[in-house]
Amino acid sequence: MSQSEQSPTTSVRSGDAPGKPATSTPDQLVYDLTRFTLADMVGCGRALRSLVTESTSMEDAAQKATRCFYEHCPDKISNDRSCVLVRLFRTHPYGGLSKELRAVADSKAGGAALTPDTKCLTLLGTTGDDPKWNLRRSSEGHQCIPLLSVAMVEQFPMISQLIHQFGLTTTELLRPTAEIIKDLGQKQFGVFHIPVAANSPFIPAQKEFVTPYGVASVLGFGGMLPDGDLFAAILFARVSIPASTAEMFRTIALNLKLGMLALLEKPVFAG
């Protein structure tokens, strides 16, 4: 990502391996999640939109976007990466999934029959400290989650809260009509913000993930595409993200959507 002159003048080299401390170079600019400025919002949004628009598929765009936030948001105090893990999801109809992903969805359906129209929350991009977090196929629990009903969605507290904070109801997500899609397209773009991740009822795997990896805050942003599918990027950060930063990510979400709109005629998956 590039950025404006008001940004810090240190950055993470794109060739650095995930999980390694951030390496600074004077010729690149970065984003401070703890003190995100208006200039950051404009520069980050513009760069993200360009990055996504130039991608060959939505999966390609999602992987580039997650890596970009992972690499270009260092902690200014420790010079480590601010993000432990960055992921990007999109809901996708079961009938449009690959055979491999349909099998994953089936395994999580509890024996229920999935129809071609069943929405599945599908992982498109992932980048993080653990090597296994850098391939979507390596995800053990979040590769493809069928959203069969309102009751089932409520069994996943983070997903349920994300939908709520985005200004949606679960029913609107699972069964969007043309009127709902049009109405939601005119709403502000959503932000999901958990300022304190420790002991939050909305962030699962406290002992397995939040505590050992030092996750301090969670920030998600996204919206709805013209086909009624939801997209959401989620940053699990080891720094505390203030509400002021989260609010500016509504504009980042708009830029992400504009980039994804350019990909609607391209493949969803890279292959």
C-alpha positions in Angstrom: 0.0 0.0 0.0 1.0 3.6 -0.6 0.0 6.5 1.6 0.0 10.3 2.0 2.8 12.4 3.3 1.3 12.7 6.8 1.9 8.9 7.4 4.8 7.4 9.3 7.9 6.7 7.2 8.5 3.2 8.2 7.1 0.0 6.7 7.2 -3.7 6.4 8.9 -5.2 3.4 6.5 -7.4 1.4 9.1 -10.1 1.3 9.3 -10.5 5.1 8.0 -13.9 6.3 4.7 -13.9 8.2 5.3 -14.0 12.0 8.6 -12.1 11.8 9.1 -8.7 13.3 8.3 -5.8 11.0 11.3 -4.5 9.0 11.5 -0.8 8.3 12.6 0.8 5.1 12.6 4.6 4.5 11.0 4.4 1.0 7.7 2.9 2.1 4.8 4.2 4.2 2.5 2.4 6.6 -0.6 2.7 8.7 -0.8 3.0 12.5 -4.0 1.3 13.7 -3.8 3.0 17.1 -3.7 6.5 15.6 -5.4 6.2 12.2 -5.7 9.6 10.6 -7.9 11.0 7.8 -4.9 11.0 5.5 -4.5 7.3 6.4 -8.1 6.6 5.6 -7.9 8.3 2.2 -4.5 6.7 1.2 -5.3 3.3 2.5 -8.7 3.2 0.9 -7.4 4.3 -2.5 -4.5 1.8 -2.4 -6.8 -1.1 -1.3 -9.3 -0.3 -4.1 -6.5 -0.3 -6.7 -5.0 -3.6 -5.3 -8.4 -5.4 -5.4 -9.5 -4.0 -8.8 -6.3 -5.3 -10.5 -6.8 -8.9 -9.1 -7.6 -11.9 -11.3 -10.3 -13.3 -9.0 -11.9 -12.5 -5.7 -9.8 -15.1 -3.9 -6.7 -13.4 -5.4 -8.0 -10.0 -4.2 -8.8 -11.3 -0.8 -5.3 -12.8 -0.3 -3.6 -9.6 -1.5 -5.8 -7.5 0.8 -5.2 -9.6 3.9 -1.5 -9.7 3.3 -1.4 -5.9 2.7 -3.0 -5.2 6.1 -0.9 -7.8 7.8 2.4 -6.3 6.4 1.7 -2.6 6.4 0.3 -2.0 9.9 3.3 -2.3 12.2 3.2 -1.5 15.9 5.3 1.6 16.2 6.4 0.8 19.8 7.5 -2.8 19.3 8.1 -2.6 15.5 6.3 -6.0 15.4 3.2 -6.4 13.2 0.1 -5.0 14.7 -2.0 -7.8 13.3 -1.8 -11.4 14.5 -4.2 -12.6 11.8 -6.2 -11.0 8.9 -9.0 -12.8 7.1 -11.5 -12.0 4.4 -14.8 -13.8 4.1 -17.7 -13.8 1.6 -21.0 -15.6 1.8 -21.4 -17.8 -1.3 -24.3 -20.1 -2.4 -23.6 -23.8 -1.7 -24.3 -24.7 -5.3 -21.5 -22.4 -6.6 -18.9 -23.9 -4.4 -16.2 -26.4 -5.5 -16.6 -30.1 -4.7 -14.0 -29.7 -2.0 -15.8 -26.8 -0.3 -19.2 -28.4 -0.6 -17.7 -31.4 1.3 -16.4 -29.0 4.0 -19.9 -27.4 4.3 -21.6 -30.8 4.4 -19.3 -31.9 7.3 -20.5 -28.8 9.3 -24.2 -29.1 8.5 -24.9 -31.6 11.3 -26.6 -34.0 8.9 -28.9 -31.3 7.4 -29.4 -31.3 3.7 -27.9 -28.2 2.0 -29.7 -26.7 -1.0 -27.9 -24.9 -3.9 -29.1 -21.6 -2.4 -27.9 -22.2 1.1 -25.5 -19.4 2.0 -22.1 -20.5 3.2 -19.6 -18.1 4.9 -16.5 -18.9 2.9 -12.9 -18.0 3.6 -11.3 -16.3 0.6 -8.1 -14.8 2.0 -6.0 -15.3 5.1 -2.6 -14.1 6.4 -1.2 -14.4 9.9 1.7 -15.3 12.2 1.2 -19.1 12.1 2.2 -20.6 8.7 -1.0 -22.6 8.5 -3.0 -19.3 8.6 -1.6 -18.4 5.2 -3.6 -20.8 3.1 -7.4 -20.9 3.2 -7.3 -24.7 2.6 -5.4 -25.1 5.9 -8.1 -23.5 8.0 -9.6 -26.1 10.3 -12.8 -24.5 11.4 -13.5 -21.5 9.2 -12.9 -22.6 5.6 -16.6 -22.9 4.8 -19.5 -22.5 7.3 -23.1 -23.2 6.1 -25.6 -20.7 7.4 -28.7 -22.8 7.5 -30.9 -20.8 9.8 -31.1 -17.9 12.2 -30.6 -20.4 15.1 -27.5 -21.9 13.5 -25.9 -18.4 12.9 -26.5 -17.6 16.6 -24.4 -20.6 17.5 -21.4 -18.6 16.2 -21.2 -15.5 18.4 -18.6 -13.6 16.4 -20.5 -14.1 13.1 -23.8 -13.2 14.8 -22.3 -10.0 16.3 -20.6 -9.1 13.0 -23.9 -9.2 11.2 -25.6 -7.2 13.9 -22.9 -4.5 14.0 -23.0 -4.3 10.2 -26.6 -3.1 10.6 -28.1 -6.3 9.3 -30.5 -8.8 10.6 -29.7 -12.5 10.2 -32.9 -12.9 8.1 -31.8 -10.1 5.8 -28.5 -11.9 5.2 -29.9 -15.4 4.7 -32.9 -14.4 2.6 -32.3 -11.0 1.0 -34.9 -9.7 -1.3 -34.2 -7.3 -4.2 -35.7 -4.5 -2.0 -33.5 -5.4 1.0 -30.4 -5.5 -1.2 -31.2 -2.1 -2.6 -31.9 -0.7 0.8 -28.8 -2.1 2.4 -26.7 -0.8 -0.5 -27.7 2.7 0.5 -26.7 2.2 4.2 -23.4 3.1 5.7 -20.8 0.4 5.3 -20.5 -1.8 8.3 -17.8 -2.0 11.0 -17.4 -4.7 13.5 -15.3 -3.6 16.5 -14.4 -5.4 19.7 -12.1 -3.0 21.5 -11.1 -5.5 24.2 -10.9 -9.1 22.9 -9.9 -10.7 26.2 -12.9 -12.4 27.7 -15.2 -11.1 25.1 -18.2 -13.4 24.6 -18.1 -12.5 20.9 -14.5 -13.8 20.3 -14.3 -17.6 20.7 -11.1 -19.6 21.3 -9.9 -17.4 24.2 -7.5 -20.1 25.5 -6.4 -21.4 22.1 -6.1 -18.1 20.3 -6.8 -14.8 22.0 -4.6 -15.3 25.1 -1.5 -17.1 23.6 -1.3 -14.8 20.6 -2.0 -11.6 22.6 -5.0 -10.5 20.7 -6.0 -7.1 22.1 -8.7 -5.9 19.7 -10.7 -7.1 16.7 -11.8 -4.9 13.8 -14.0 -6.0 10.9 -15.4 -4.1 8.0 -17.5 -4.9 4.9 -20.9 -4.7 3.4 -23.2 -6.3 0.9 -22.6 -7.0 -2.8 -25.3 -6.5 -5.5 -26.0 -10.3 -5.6 -26.9 -10.2 -1.9 -23.7 -11.8 -0.6 -21.9 -10.3 2.4 -18.2 -9.6 2.4 -16.1 -8.9 5.5 -12.5 -8.5 6.4 -11.5 -9.1 10.0 -8.2 -7.9 11.7 -7.2 -9.6 14.9 -4.7 -7.1 16.4 -2.2 -7.3 19.2 -2.6 -3.5 19.6 -5.6 -1.8 21.1 -7.7 -0.3 18.2 -9.7 2.8 19.3 -13.3 3.6 18.2 -12.0 6.5 16.1 -10.0 4.1 13.9 -12.9 1.7 13.6 -15.2 4.4 12.5 -12.9 5.5 9.6 -12.9 1.9 8.4 -16.4 2.5 7.1 -14.7 4.3 4.2 -12.2 1.6 3.8 -15.1 -0.8 3.5 -16.6 1.3 0.7 -13.3 1.2 -1.2 -13.1 -2.6 -0.7 -16.6 -2.9 -2.2 -15.8 -0.7 -5.1 -12.8 -2.9 -5.9 -14.8 -6.1 -5.6 -17.5 -4.7 -7.9 -14.9 -4.7 -10.6 -14.4 -8.4 -10.1 -18.0 -9.6 -10.4 -17.5 -10.9 -13.9 -14.3 -12.7 -12.8 -13.9 -16.0 -11.0 -14.5 -16.1 -7.3 -11.8 -18.7 -6.7 -8.3 -18.7 -8.0 -8.5 -22.4 -9.1 
